[in-house]
Amino acid sequence: LHSQAAPLYTVTALPTGFNSWDINNLGQISGFVQSEPGAATYAALYAGGTITELGGFGGSAGFARALNDAGQVIGIASTASGAFRSFLYSGGSLIDLGDGVNAQNINARGDVVGQLNIAGGYTGFLYRGGSITQLGNLGTGDVGVAWDINDHGKIVGESNINPELHAPFHPFLYKNGKLTDLGTLADREINGA
């Protein structure tokens, strides 16, 4: 006699027009809804069979990127003029993260990281408690982005190391207010690290 093991997963069909982007540990899914190709899109959260529209800034496009287990969501939405702005959706409210912000990820505490437009280039940023902190760039680099943040507040990203055309990008770790260049694999092989 053979017994079958319980299935490890189940498949759930998402509603027509819902496009997924991220999922949290509770099964909530961030994404966007588009009724047909070429139609307007809106940022949305899917949970328990229900789609919740997150709102926007008066334009015809919105996308929910990442979310945490508290149901806080980050994404982008267009304005009436067609410009895109990043948002944090928290507690049923849409928070505009400000000019020149491109949000990339969120941790369990609701801290948001991404790329911030600054004079002469871009830098990684941390949004926490209503304030944005610029992370800075490596060397004399003028382009940087923070890609992810863990629940302890450690941030990873990348930055070019100088503003020359095709300057190399290096990964970085930001923790306790300090930006650390993680180098490259070639650096590690050459230096024996």
N, C-alpha and C positions, 0 to 999 in steps of 0.2 A: 504494500500500500504506500502510495506517495502522497504527501500533502503539499499543497502549494503555499508558498510564502505570500504574505500580504504584499500588495503592490507598494513600491517605494514612492510612487507619485501618481497623480491623476492629471488628466489633460482637461483644461477648461477653455472653451471657445470664448474669445473676447468679442464684444459687440462689433458689428460691422461699422467700419469707419474709424475705430479706435486703433491708434498706432502706439505701441509700447516703447518706452525708452529705458526705464529702470524699475526694479522691484525691491521692496524691503522685506524684512523677516516676517511681517504680518500678512504678506500677500497683496499689499497695496501696490498699485502699478502707476507710475507716472508716464505721461505721453501727450498725445494730442489727438483731436478728433477732426476728421475731414470727411464731409459727406460724399464727395466725389472728387476725382482728380481735377485740379485747377480751382477748386472751391476754397473758401477761407478756412483757416485752421484755428483751433483754439486749444490752449493748454488745459489739460484735464488730469484728473486722478480717478482711477478705477478701484473700487473696493466693494467686496461683497455683492457683486452684480450691479452696482450703481456707478454711473459716471458723474463726477462733479466737475463742472466748468469752473476754472480758477479765476477767471476774469482777465483783464488786459488793460491796455493804455489807449484804447480808441482806434486801433488799427485792425487789420484783417488777418493777422498771423500771430500765433502763440504756440509755444512748445514748452512742456514741463520736462526738465532733464533728469534731475536726481532727487531722491527723497530719503528721509531717515525713518526710523521706526515710530517716531512721534507724529508722522504724517506731514512734517514740514517739507515743502517742495521748493526747489529752485528751478528757474527757467528764464525764457526770454519771450517778450511780446512786442509787437510793433505799435507805434504811435500812429495817429492820423496822417502824419507826414511821411510815414514809411520807415522812420528810424527805429531801431530795436533797442530795448532797455531790458536789463535783467531784473528779476523779481525774486522775493522770498515770500512764499505763501505759508502763513502760520496762523493757527487759531481761527481760520475762516477769513482772514484778511490778507490782501495782496500788498506787499511792501515794496516800493520802488527803491532799488539799491543805488540809484544815482547815475549821473552822467559818466560815460566812459567805462562802465563796469560790464564785464563779461563773466558771469558766474559759471563755475565749472562743477563744484561739488559741495556737499554738506555733510557734517558729522552728526552724531547723536545729540550733541548739545545745541545744534542749530547754528554752529559756526559755518560760514560760507567762505570758500576760496575761489580764486579765478584770476583774471587778467584785468588790470586797470590802465586806462589810457592816461599817460602823464606827458608833460612837456618834453618833446624830443623822443618819445618812445612809449614803451609799455613796461609794467612791472607786475609781479604777483601781489595779491592783496589778501587780507583776512578781514572779514566782516563779523564783528562780534558785538552784541548788545547795542546795536544802532550806530556803531562807529567803524570806519574803515582804517586799517593799518596797512601802509605800504611795506612790502617785504624787502624791497631793494633788488638790485641785480648784481651779478658776479663781475668782478673786475671793473672794467669801464663799459660793460654791456648796456645796451639800450632797449633790449627786448627780453621780457621774462614773463612767465606764467606759473601760477600755482595750480597744479592739477588735482590734488587730493589732500585731505586732512583726516587724521584718525581721531578717535575719541579722547586721546590724551593731548590733542592740540598740536601734534607734530605734522608739519606740512611738507609735501614733496612737490617739486616742479622742475623747471628748467630755465636757463638764461644763457644768452650769448655772452661771451667773456670780453668782447670788445665790439665797437660799433662798425667795424669794417665789413664790407660786402662779403657774404658767405662766411662770416666769423663762426667758429665752432660753438655749439651749444653744449653746456654741461648740465647734468642733473644737480639739484641741490636739495638739502634738508634744512628746514627752518624750525628751530625749537628754542624756547626760552629767549626769544628776541634776537637770535643769532642765525645768520645765513651761512651755511657751510657748503663749499664746493665739493661734490662727490667725485669729481674727476671723470676720467673715461677709462674704459677697459685697457686701452693702449697705455695710459699713464700707469695703471696698476702693473701691467706686464713689464714695462721698462723700469719702474722703480722698485719692483719686487714686492709690492704691497699686497 
